[in-house]
Amino acid sequence: MNISAPFIKRPVGTSLLAAGVLVIGMICYFLLGVAPLPNLEFPAIFVQARVPGADARNMANTVAAPLERHLGQISGIDTLNSFSSEGSSFIVMLFNVGTNVDNKARDVQAAINAAAPDLPSSLRVPPIYRKANPNNAPVLILALTGTTQPLSQLYNYADTTLSPRISQIPGVAQVDINGGATPAVRVDLNLHAMAAMGLTGDQVRNALVAANVIEPMGYLSDGNTQLAINANTSMTQPDQFADTIVAVRDGVPVRLKDIAHVYSGQQDQYQAAWYNGQRAILLMIRKQADANVIAIVDKVRALLPQLTPDLPAGVKLTPFFDRTPTIRASVDEVQITLLISLGLVIMVMLLFLRRWAPTLIAALAAPLSVTGAFIVMYLFGYTLDNFSLMALVIAIGFVVDDAIVVIENIHRHLEKGLRPMDAALAGTREVGFTVVSITVSLVAVFAPLLFMTGFFGMLFREFSVTLVAAILISALVSLTLTPSLCGQFLHVHPPRSETSRLGRKLEVFHEGMRARYAKALDWSLRHPRLLAAQVPLLLVLTIALMVVIPKSFFPQQDTGAIQGSTQAGADISPEVMMQLQQRVAKLV
């Protein structure tokens, strides 16, 4: 049985099918996302809770501890760690490899809800959780600065205007706002004045909560007409809070301004950011997992001229951190390497085959295999990253092997006098099993990467799937399109009486290679023991080099950016820390 016969006998249909694969593959190429690394789903979930003003000890005892008790009851947890600092608690849950993180995310949300009664009432916003994603780093950071507007107004403008506009861009997952917080009325209590009045912090808090309540007031009706009572009892300005009566002593009302300093500020006064030495609000733009990072950044930059006219006078919106230059450079370099590899493969085939028809027929296997791999990548939700493109570069050297085997065998039958169609049928039938065995052996080399577990398994799965897909598609092309084209365009050329100078040089080159190979083969057959000793020698040398060669998780590269962090003692106040941070920034 010759599985290639239907395709050989129908060259037009086979060519149209190949053209369809080529077109669909190119469409999928433009639909693929671009990222530096594959989309990795680590078996980890992060939980974060914030209580402005709480110290690290209180955060650990009143927030982190109750959350850990409930989160620790989730099955499949490998390790559970928590980190608490001033106003914030951060919990890291690592699950066993192979755990479905989406299912565990629902368990985490249920545990957070169960822990709510044990959490302090000062926790205004429920704890939030998110899955680990190495591609979740901001792709672009915008700095909003202004000389005519206070920081609270800049934050309000970023939160109500800029963030929603940017979030509407396809592929943008979220826009985080840092460097400021929600505007709020701050109350700094005077402990000495409170002690003189016999007041405690809880009494003051309860008085403010009772005075700032929004609730339905009911209706007024005379039987014929009904009116809803609307009374605005909420307070939004500092002077309204300052005049609030918090207690009565000896018949004299005690107002909040008598025992505290009331002023406008932000909810978290210790959150700050600077841009070129000026206080700024930072908008950190993050992409969706399968989005094209380059396209997102280009769309955001295209949107900036539309946002600038709406900014108040003296306010500027400046992009200052862009991850795409290094991503563009690395992806472009790999794509150029892919084209160079394809060109070199075609040149080498032309050098040895010395005929345009078999060279071009064999060369078609490369673009068809690559575009077919693009279709598989799109169906699996993969991205164009360094690993998938590296797999395609490696596959270029493999995908033409099967086609060359088929073409050489068909050409052998042509030299025996068979017609092109008969030669294609006979030649493909003879080497069909050989092509399948070559493909299976190559797949067997890379298939173990598909079954690797842990982080490296997740990292190399996209690489192995892309490479195996290109190899399998090349086998299909070699058994269908290649013999079909050979049956139409491959012919035996009679020997020419005169050969060009280049042809004569190629003949001399080929004869020289045959002669050197014959001598090397004769020497090898006369010294079998010496050649057999090479196997253990190479094995020992490989092991020695594995020990000696330096190792690293990723190769070092210059991204053109320097990041640093500063750490001070626990007794350093936030105000002093800000000053020290600015001194470090000026030195850098």
C-alpha positions as CSV (number, residue, x, y, z in Angstrom):
1,M,0.0,0.0,0.0
2,N,1.4,3.4,-1.0
3,I,-0.2,6.2,1.1
4,S,1.5,8.8,-1.2
5,A,-0.2,7.5,-4.4
6,P,-3.4,9.6,-4.0
7,F,-1.4,12.8,-3.6
8,I,1.0,12.0,-6.5
9,K,-1.9,11.3,-8.8
10,R,-3.5,14.6,-7.8
11,P,-0.8,17.2,-8.0
12,V,-3.2,20.2,-8.3
13,G,-5.2,19.3,-5.2
14,T,-2.0,18.5,-3.3
15,S,-0.5,21.9,-4.3
16,L,-3.6,23.7,-3.3
17,L,-3.6,21.9,0.1
18,A,0.0,22.9,0.7
19,A,-0.8,26.5,-0.3
20,G,-3.7,26.5,2.2
21,V,-1.4,25.4,4.9
22,L,1.0,28.1,4.0
23,V,-1.6,30.9,4.0
24,I,-3.3,29.7,7.3
25,G,0.2,29.4,8.9
26,M,1.1,33.0,8.0
27,I,-2.2,34.2,9.3
28,C,-1.6,32.3,12.6
29,Y,1.9,33.9,12.7
30,F,0.5,37.4,12.8
31,L,-2.1,36.3,15.5
32,L,0.5,34.8,17.8
33,G,1.5,36.8,20.9
34,V,5.0,37.9,21.4
35,A,6.8,37.4,24.8
36,P,10.3,36.8,26.0
37,L,9.3,33.5,27.7
38,P,6.6,30.9,27.3
39,N,3.4,31.3,29.3
40,L,4.2,29.5,32.5
41,E,1.6,28.6,35.1
42,F,3.6,28.1,38.3
43,P,1.8,26.1,41.0
44,A,1.8,29.1,43.3
45,I,-0.7,31.7,44.5
46,F,0.0,34.9,46.3
47,V,-2.3,36.5,48.9
48,Q,-1.8,40.1,50.0
49,A,-3.7,42.2,52.6
50,R,-3.1,45.8,53.5
51,V,-4.0,47.8,56.7
52,P,-2.6,51.3,56.5
53,G,-0.8,52.4,59.7
54,A,-0.4,48.9,61.2
55,D,3.1,47.8,62.2
56,A,4.7,44.6,61.1
57,R,4.0,42.8,64.4
58,N,0.3,43.6,64.3
59,M,0.1,42.6,60.7
60,A,1.7,39.2,61.4
61,N,-0.5,38.5,64.5
62,T,-3.9,39.9,63.4
63,V,-3.8,39.4,59.6
64,A,-1.2,36.9,58.4
65,A,-1.9,34.4,61.2
66,P,-5.7,34.0,60.7
67,L,-5.2,33.8,56.9
68,E,-2.5,31.1,57.3
69,R,-4.8,29.0,59.6
70,H,-7.5,28.9,56.9
71,L,-5.2,28.7,53.9
72,G,-3.2,25.9,55.4
73,Q,-6.3,23.7,55.3
74,I,-6.2,23.6,51.5
75,S,-5.0,20.3,50.1
76,G,-1.9,20.0,47.9
77,I,0.1,22.8,49.5
78,D,3.8,22.1,49.5
79,T,5.0,25.2,51.4
80,L,3.3,28.1,53.0
81,N,5.2,31.3,53.9
82,S,4.2,34.7,55.0
83,F,6.0,38.1,55.1
84,S,4.7,41.0,57.1
85,S,5.8,44.6,57.0
86,E,4.3,48.0,58.0
87,G,0.8,48.0,56.6
88,S,1.1,44.9,54.5
89,S,1.1,41.1,54.8
90,F,2.2,38.8,51.9
91,I,1.5,35.1,51.9
92,V,3.1,32.7,49.3
93,M,1.5,29.3,48.7
94,L,3.5,26.7,46.7
95,F,1.5,23.7,45.5
96,N,2.7,20.3,44.4
97,V,3.8,20.2,40.7
98,G,0.9,19.2,38.5
99,T,-1.7,20.9,40.6
100,N,-4.5,22.7,38.8
101,V,-4.0,26.2,40.0
102,D,-7.4,27.4,38.7
103,N,-9.2,24.9,41.0
104,K,-7.0,25.9,44.0
105,A,-7.7,29.6,43.3
106,R,-11.4,28.9,44.1
107,D,-10.3,27.2,47.3
108,V,-8.1,30.2,48.2
109,Q,-11.1,32.5,47.8
110,A,-13.2,30.3,50.0
111,A,-10.5,30.3,52.7
112,I,-10.2,34.1,52.5
113,N,-14.0,34.4,53.0
114,A,-13.9,31.9,55.9
115,A,-11.1,34.0,57.5
116,A,-13.1,37.3,57.3
117,P,-14.6,37.1,60.8
118,D,-11.1,36.6,62.3
119,L,-9.6,39.6,60.5
120,P,-9.5,43.1,62.1
121,S,-12.2,45.6,61.3
122,S,-9.6,48.1,60.2
123,L,-9.0,45.9,57.1
124,R,-11.1,48.0,54.8
125,V,-10.3,46.0,51.6
126,P,-10.6,42.2,51.6
127,P,-7.3,40.3,50.9
128,I,-6.6,39.8,47.3
129,Y,-4.9,36.8,45.6
130,R,-3.3,36.2,42.2
131,K,-1.5,33.4,40.4
132,A,2.2,33.4,39.8
133,N,3.2,34.4,36.3
134,P,6.7,35.4,35.3
135,N,5.3,37.4,32.4
136,N,3.2,39.5,34.8
137,A,5.9,42.1,35.1
138,P,4.9,45.6,33.8
139,V,5.5,46.0,30.1
140,L,5.3,49.8,30.3
141,I,5.4,52.3,33.1
142,L,4.1,55.8,32.7
143,A,5.0,58.7,35.0
144,L,2.4,61.4,35.7
145,T,4.0,64.5,37.1
146,G,2.7,68.1,37.5
147,T,3.8,71.4,39.0
148,T,0.4,73.0,39.2
149,Q,-1.7,70.1,40.7
150,P,-1.3,68.5,44.1
151,L,-0.4,64.8,44.3
152,S,-4.0,63.9,45.3
153,Q,-5.4,65.4,42.2
154,L,-2.8,63.6,40.0
155,Y,-3.8,60.3,41.6
156,N,-7.5,61.0,41.2
157,Y,-6.9,61.9,37.5
158,A,-4.9,58.7,36.9
159,D,-7.5,56.6,38.7
160,T,-10.6,58.0,37.0
161,T,-9.4,59.0,33.6
162,L,-6.1,57.5,32.5
163,S,-6.4,54.0,33.9
164,P,-9.9,53.2,32.4
165,R,-8.7,54.5,28.9
166,I,-5.6,52.4,28.9
167,S,-7.4,49.3,30.3
168,Q,-9.7,49.4,27.2
169,I,-6.8,48.5,24.9
170,P,-7.1,44.9,23.8
171,G,-4.5,42.7,25.6
172,V,-4.1,44.9,28.6
173,A,-4.8,42.9,31.8
174,Q,-4.6,45.6,34.4
175,V,-3.2,49.1,35.2
176,D,-1.7,49.4,38.6
177,I,-1.4,52.9,40.1
178,N,1.6,53.5,42.5
179,G,3.2,56.4,44.1
180,G,0.1,57.6,45.7
181,A,-3.1,56.4,47.3
182,T,-6.8,57.3,47.4
183,P,-7.3,60.8,48.8
184,A,-8.5,60.7,52.4
185,V,-9.0,62.9,55.5
186,R,-6.2,62.1,58.0
187,V,-6.6,62.5,61.7
188,D,-3.4,62.8,63.9
189,L,-4.5,62.3,67.5
190,N,-2.9,64.3,70.3
191,L,-2.4,61.7,73.0
192,H,-1.8,64.3,75.8
193,A,-5.0,66.2,75.0
194,M,-6.9,62.9,74.9
195,A,-5.5,61.8,78.2
196,A,-6.6,65.2,79.7
197,M,-10.1,64.6,78.4
198,G,-10.2,61.0,79.4
199,L,-10.7,59.7,75.9
200,T,-9.4,56.7,74.1
201,G,-8.7,56.0,70.5
202,D,-11.7,53.6,70.2
203,Q,-14.0,56.2,71.6
204,V,-12.9,58.7,69.0
205,R,-13.2,56.2,66.2
206,N,-16.7,55.1,67.2
207,A,-17.8,58.8,67.4
208,L,-16.5,59.4,63.9
209,V,-18.2,56.3,62.5
210,A,-21.5,57.2,64.1
211,A,-21.3,60.8,62.7
212,N,-20.5,59.7,59.2
213,V,-23.2,57.2,58.4
214,I,-25.2,57.1,55.2
215,E,-28.5,55.3,55.6
216,P,-32.1,55.6,54.3
217,M,-34.2,58.1,56.2
218,G,-37.6,56.9,55.2
219,Y,-40.6,58.6,53.7
220,L,-43.2,61.3,54.5
221,S,-46.8,60.7,53.4
222,D,-50.2,62.3,54.0
223,G,-52.1,59.5,52.3
224,N,-52.1,61.2,48.9
225,T,-48.5,62.3,48.4
226,Q,-45.4,60.5,49.4
227,L,-41.9,62.1,49.6
228,A,-38.6,60.4,50.2
229,I,-36.4,61.9,52.9
230,N,-32.9,62.6,51.6
231,A,-30.4,63.9,54.1
232,N,-26.7,64.0,53.2
233,T,-24.9,63.2,56.5
234,S,-21.6,62.1,55.0
235,M,-18.5,64.2,55.6
236,T,-15.9,64.7,52.9
237,Q,-13.9,67.8,54.0
238,P,-11.4,68.1,56.9
239,D,-13.3,71.0,58.5
240,Q,-16.4,68.9,58.7
241,F,-14.6,66.2,60.6
242,A,-12.8,68.8,62.8
243,D,-16.1,70.2,64.0
244,T,-17.5,66.8,64.9
245,I,-18.4,66.3,68.6
246,V,-16.7,63.2,69.9
247,A,-17.6,63.5,73.6
248,V,-19.1,65.8,76.2
249,R,-17.1,66.7,79.4
250,D,-18.8,68.6,82.2
251,G,-21.5,69.8,79.8
252,V,-18.9,71.1,77.4
253,P,-18.8,69.4,73.9
254,V,-15.3,68.1,72.9
255,R,-14.7,68.5,69.2
256,L,-12.3,66.5,67.2
257,K,-10.1,69.6,66.4
258,D,-9.6,70.0,70.2
259,I,-7.7,66.7,70.5
260,A,-6.3,66.1,66.9
261,H,-4.9,67.6,63.8
262,V,-7.3,67.1,60.9
263,Y,-6.0,67.6,57.3
264,S,-6.3,66.3,53.8
265,G,-4.0,63.6,52.7
266,Q,-3.9,60.2,51.2
267,Q,-5.0,56.8,52.6
268,D,-1.5,55.4,52.6
269,Q,0.9,58.3,53.3
270,Y,4.0,56.2,53.1
271,Q,3.5,55.2,49.5
272,A,5.6,57.5,47.2
273,A,7.3,57.5,43.8
274,W,9.6,59.9,42.1
275,Y,10.5,60.6,38.4
276,N,13.7,62.6,37.8
277,G,13.6,63.8,41.4
278,Q,9.9,65.0,41.2
279,R,7.0,63.3,43.0
280,A,5.0,61.3,40.5
281,I,2.1,58.9,40.1
282,L,3.2,55.7,38.3
283,L,0.9,53.7,36.0
284,M,2.1,50.2,35.6
285,I,0.6,48.5,32.6
286,R,0.5,44.6,32.6
287,K,-0.5,42.4,29.7
288,Q,-2.7,39.4,29.4
289,A,-1.0,36.0,29.3
290,D,-1.5,35.4,25.6
291,A,-1.2,39.0,24.4
292,N,1.4,40.4,22.1
293,V,3.6,42.6,24.3
294,I,5.0,44.6,21.4
295,A,1.5,45.3,20.0
296,I,0.3,46.4,23.4
297,V,3.2,48.9,23.9
298,D,2.7,50.3,20.4
299,K,-1.0,50.8,21.0
300,V,-0.4,52.5,24.4
301,R,2.2,54.8,22.9
302,A,-0.2,55.6,20.0
303,L,-2.9,56.5,22.7
304,L,-0.6,58.9,24.6
305,P,-1.0,61.8,22.1
306,Q,-4.8,61.5,22.5
307,L,-4.5,61.6,26.3
308,T,-2.1,64.6,26.5
309,P,-4.5,67.3,25.4
310,D,-6.9,66.3,28.2
311,L,-4.2,66.8,30.9
312,P,-4.4,69.9,33.1
313,A,-1.9,72.7,32.4
314,G,1.6,71.8,33.8
315,V,0.9,68.0,34.0
316,K,2.9,65.6,31.9
317,L,2.5,61.9,31.1
318,T,5.9,60.3,30.3
319,P,6.7,56.7,29.5
320,F,10.0,55.8,31.1
321,F,10.2,52.0,31.5
322,D,9.6,49.9,28.4
323,R,10.4,46.2,28.3
324,T,9.9,45.8,24.5
325,P,13.3,47.0,23.2
326,T,15.1,43.9,24.5
327,I,12.2,41.7,23.5
328,R,12.1,43.2,20.0
329,A,15.9,42.8,19.6
330,S,15.9,39.2,20.8
331,V,12.9,38.1,18.7
332,D,14.2,40.0,15.6
333,E,17.6,38.3,16.0
334,V,16.0,34.8,16.2
335,Q,13.8,35.6,13.2
336,I,16.8,36.7,11.2
337,T,18.7,33.6,12.3
338,L,15.7,31.5,11.1
339,L,15.9,33.2,7.7
340,I,19.7,32.8,7.5
341,S,19.4,29.1,8.4
342,L,16.8,28.6,5.7
343,G,19.0,30.3,3.2
344,L,22.0,28.3,4.1
345,V,20.1,25.0,3.9
346,I,18.9,25.9,0.4
347,M,22.5,26.9,-0.7
348,V,23.9,23.7,0.7
349,M,21.3,21.6,-1.1
350,L,21.9,23.5,-4.4
351,L,25.7,22.9,-3.9
352,F,25.3,19.2,-3.8
353,L,22.2,18.5,-5.9
354,R,23.3,21.0,-8.6
355,R,19.8,21.2,-10.0
356,W,17.2,23.9,-9.4
357,A,14.2,21.7,-9.6
358,P,15.1,19.2,-6.8
359,T,16.6,22.0,-4.7
360,L,13.4,24.0,-4.8
361,I,11.2,21.0,-4.2
362,A,13.2,20.0,-1.2
363,A,13.3,23.6,0.0
364,L,9.5,23.8,0.1
365,A,9.5,21.5,3.1
366,A,11.1,24.1,5.3
367,P,8.5,27.0,5.0
368,L,5.6,24.6,5.0
369,S,6.9,22.9,8.2
370,V,7.5,26.2,9.9
371,T,4.0,27.6,8.9
372,G,2.4,24.3,10.0
373,A,4.2,24.7,13.3
374,F,2.7,28.2,13.6
375,I,-0.8,26.7,13.2
376,V,0.0,24.2,16.0
377,M,1.3,27.0,18.2
378,Y,-1.8,29.0,17.7
379,L,-4.1,26.1,18.5
380,F,-2.2,25.4,21.7
381,G,-2.1,29.1,22.7
382,Y,1.7,29.4,22.5
383,T,3.6,32.6,21.9
384,L,6.5,33.7,19.7
385,D,9.2,33.7,22.3
386,N,12.9,32.7,22.5
387,F,12.1,29.1,23.1
388,S,9.6,28.5,20.3
389,L,11.7,30.4,17.8
390,M,14.8,28.5,18.9
391,A,12.8,25.2,18.2
392,L,12.0,26.4,14.7
393,V,15.7,27.3,14.0
394,I,16.7,23.8,15.1
395,A,14.0,22.2,13.0
396,I,15.2,23.9,9.8
397,G,18.1,21.4,9.7
398,F,15.8,18.4,10.2
399,V,12.8,19.2,8.0
400,V,14.6,18.9,4.6
401,D,16.2,15.5,5.4
402,D,13.1,13.5,4.5
403,A,12.5,15.4,1.3
404,I,16.0,14.8,0.2
405,V,15.7,11.1,0.8
406,V,12.5,10.9,-1.3
407,I,13.9,13.0,-4.1
408,E,17.2,11.0,-4.4
409,N,15.3,7.7,-4.6
410,I,12.9,9.1,-7.2
411,H,15.8,10.4,-9.2
412,R,17.4,7.0,-9.1
413,H,14.3,5.5,-10.8
414,L,14.3,8.3,-13.4
415,E,17.9,7.3,-14.3
416,K,16.6,3.8,-14.9
417,G,14.2,5.1,-17.6
418,L,10.9,5.3,-15.7
419,R,8.5,8.1,-16.5
420,P,8.4,10.9,-13.8
421,M,5.0,9.8,-12.5
422,D,6.0,6.1,-12.3
423,A,9.3,7.0,-10.7
424,A,7.5,9.1,-8.1
425,L,5.2,6.2,-7.2
426,A,7.9,3.6,-7.1
427,G,10.5,5.8,-5.2
428,T,8.0,6.9,-2.6
429,R,6.8,3.4,-2.0
430,E,10.3,2.1,-1.3
431,V,11.4,4.9,1.1
432,G,8.0,5.6,2.8
433,F,8.8,3.4,5.7
434,T,12.3,4.9,5.9
435,V,10.9,8.4,6.1
436,V,8.5,7.3,8.9
437,S,11.3,5.7,10.8
438,I,13.5,8.8,10.5
439,T,10.7,11.0,11.8
440,V,9.9,8.6,14.7
441,S,13.6,8.5,15.7
442,L,13.8,12.3,15.8
443,V,10.5,12.6,17.7
444,A,11.8,10.1,20.2
445,V,14.8,12.3,20.9
446,F,12.7,15.3,21.9
447,A,9.6,13.5,23.2
448,P,11.0,13.1,26.7
449,L,10.9,16.9,27.1
450,L,7.1,16.7,26.8
451,F,6.9,14.5,30.0
452,M,9.3,16.5,32.1
453,T,7.9,17.7,35.4
454,G,8.6,20.7,37.5
455,F,9.7,24.2,36.3
456,F,12.0,22.9,33.5
457,G,9.1,20.8,32.2
458,M,6.9,23.8,31.9
459,L,9.7,25.9,30.4
460,F,10.6,23.4,27.6
461,R,7.2,22.0,26.8
462,E,6.5,24.7,24.3
463,F,9.9,24.2,22.8
464,S,9.4,20.4,22.4
465,V,5.9,20.7,21.0
466,T,6.9,23.3,18.4
467,L,9.9,21.2,17.3
468,V,8.0,17.9,17.2
469,A,5.2,19.6,15.2
470,A,7.6,20.9,12.6
471,I,9.2,17.5,12.3
472,L,5.9,15.7,11.9
473,I,4.7,18.2,9.3
474,S,7.9,17.8,7.4
475,A,7.3,14.1,7.1
476,L,3.8,14.7,5.8
477,V,5.2,17.1,3.2
478,S,7.9,14.7,2.2
479,L,5.3,11.9,1.6
480,T,2.7,14.1,-0.2
481,L,3.8,17.3,-1.8
482,T,7.4,16.4,-2.5
483,P,6.7,13.2,-4.6
484,S,3.8,15.0,-6.2
485,L,6.0,17.8,-7.5
486,C,8.7,15.4,-8.4
487,G,6.2,13.5,-10.7
488,Q,5.6,16.8,-12.5
489,F,8.8,18.7,-12.6
490,L,11.7,16.3,-12.0
491,H,13.4,15.0,-15.2
492,V,16.7,13.4,-16.1
493,H,19.0,15.9,-17.9
494,P,21.3,14.5,-20.5
495,P,25.0,15.0,-19.8
496,R,26.3,18.2,-21.3
497,S,29.3,18.1,-23.6
498,E,30.6,21.4,-22.2
499,T,30.6,22.3,-18.5
500,S,30.9,25.8,-17.1
501,R,33.9,26.9,-15.0
502,L,31.8,26.8,-11.8
503,G,30.5,23.3,-12.8
504,R,34.0,22.0,-13.3
505,K,35.1,23.4,-9.9
506,L,32.1,21.8,-8.2
507,E,33.0,18.5,-9.9
508,V,36.6,18.8,-8.6
509,F,35.2,19.6,-5.1
510,H,32.9,16.6,-5.0
511,E,35.5,14.2,-6.3
512,G,38.0,15.5,-3.7
513,M,35.4,15.0,-0.9
514,R,34.7,11.4,-2.1
515,A,38.4,10.6,-2.2
516,R,39.0,12.0,1.3
517,Y,36.0,10.1,2.6
518,A,37.2,6.9,1.0
519,K,40.6,7.2,2.7
520,A,39.0,8.0,6.1
521,L,36.7,5.0,5.7
522,D,39.5,2.6,4.8
523,W,41.6,3.8,7.7
524,S,38.6,3.3,10.1
525,L,38.0,-0.2,8.9
526,R,41.7,-1.1,9.5
527,H,41.6,0.2,13.1
528,P,38.3,-1.0,14.6
529,R,39.6,-1.2,18.2
530,L,40.9,2.4,18.1
531,L,37.5,3.7,16.9
532,A,35.7,1.6,19.5
533,A,37.8,3.2,22.2
534,Q,36.4,6.6,21.2
535,V,33.0,5.9,22.7
536,P,34.2,5.6,26.4
537,L,36.7,8.4,25.8
538,L,34.0,10.8,24.5
539,L,31.7,9.7,27.4
540,V,34.4,10.6,30.0
541,L,35.2,13.9,28.2
542,T,31.4,14.8,28.2
543,I,31.1,14.2,31.9
544,A,34.2,16.2,32.6
545,L,33.0,19.1,30.6
546,M,29.6,19.0,32.3
547,V,31.5,19.5,35.6
548,V,33.9,22.2,34.4
549,I,31.6,24.4,32.2
550,P,29.9,27.2,34.2
551,K,26.2,26.8,34.7
552,S,23.4,29.3,35.0
553,F,19.6,29.3,34.7
554,F,19.5,31.7,31.8
555,P,22.4,33.1,29.8
556,Q,23.6,36.5,30.9
557,Q,22.4,39.4,28.7
558,D,22.6,43.2,28.8
559,T,19.1,44.6,28.9
560,G,20.2,48.2,29.2
561,A,18.6,48.6,32.6
562,I,19.9,48.6,36.1
563,Q,17.6,47.9,39.1
564,G,18.5,48.3,42.7
565,S,16.9,48.3,46.2
566,T,17.8,50.0,49.5
567,Q,17.2,48.7,53.0
568,A,17.5,50.5,56.3
569,G,17.2,49.7,59.9
570,A,13.8,49.0,61.5
571,D,14.1,52.3,63.6
572,I,14.3,54.5,60.5
573,S,11.1,56.5,60.0
574,P,9.5,56.7,56.5
575,E,10.3,60.4,56.2
576,V,14.0,59.8,56.8
577,M,13.9,56.8,54.5
578,M,12.5,58.9,51.7
579,Q,15.4,61.4,52.2
580,L,18.0,58.6,52.1
581,Q,16.4,57.1,49.0
582,Q,16.6,60.5,47.2
583,R,20.3,60.8,48.2
584,V,20.9,57.3,46.7
585,A,19.1,58.3,43.5
586,K,21.2,61.4,43.1
587,L,24.4,59.4,43.4
588,V,23.2,57.0,40.8
